Amino acid sequence: MEHFQRMAFKDLKSQIANAIKESCYYTEVRLYNIAHGVHHIPTFSLVPGQELAQDLIKIIDVTIKDSVGVGCDLSIIVKGILLGAFRAFPFIRQEAQMTIRLLANEILKPVFKYKGDTKEAIEGLLSGTITITKEFKLNVLETIVVAREDILSSAQAISPQFADEIKEIFLNLNDS
């Protein structure tokens, strides 16, 4: 976690907003409004265009809270957050799985806190992870297996019931 706190992200708000729009496979005004709203989340940075991990956590929290509040499809929002944050961190390729784990953990917290649609959030995390593996030429199967384990571990740390819900979602995804 200490490593995560030291991360600096370049053009984080733009990367997340653009990735949310890119992840939206249909025109949805609410999703575009959420993406646009990312630019207006107040953050603190010493260097213009560069945010720290604390800013990312705030962006994730506010974006998911707003999305749940207006009933947006969390799979698109979560995928956009994951992709945008991943793209905003320049040295990500060397530590891709660790970074996905840290981002998944920070994404799941507000999903649980604001009672978001867990299934949509999991679909967004897995879809975003697949996109990351293709974009950055990572081993798809290995990355997905590790991501699923990390998602369960993060959920367990939040709440055992939350972890049970996610296990059920994984089982249902395997069946379909």
Number of C-alpha atoms within 10 A of each C-alpha: 6 6 9 14 13 11 15 19 23 18 17 26 28 18 22 30 24 19 24 27 21 14 21 17 9 9 9 12 10 15 24 15 14 21 24 18 16 21 15 10 13 10 15 11 13 8 9 9 12 18 21 20 16 17 21 23 17 15 23 26 20 17 23 27 18 17 23 19 12 11 13 20 19 25 24 25 30 33 31 27 33 30 28 23 26 24 22 20 18 12 12 16 16 9 9 18 20 15 19 25 19 17 23 26 19 18 25 24 20 19 23 16 12 15 13 21 16 18 18 20 25 25 19 24 31 23 21 25 25 19 17 22 20 12 11 12 10 16 11 14 11 11 19 18 11 15 21 20 13 19 25 22 15 21 23 15 13 16 13 13 11 18 18 14 16 21 16 13 17 16 11 11 12 8 7 5
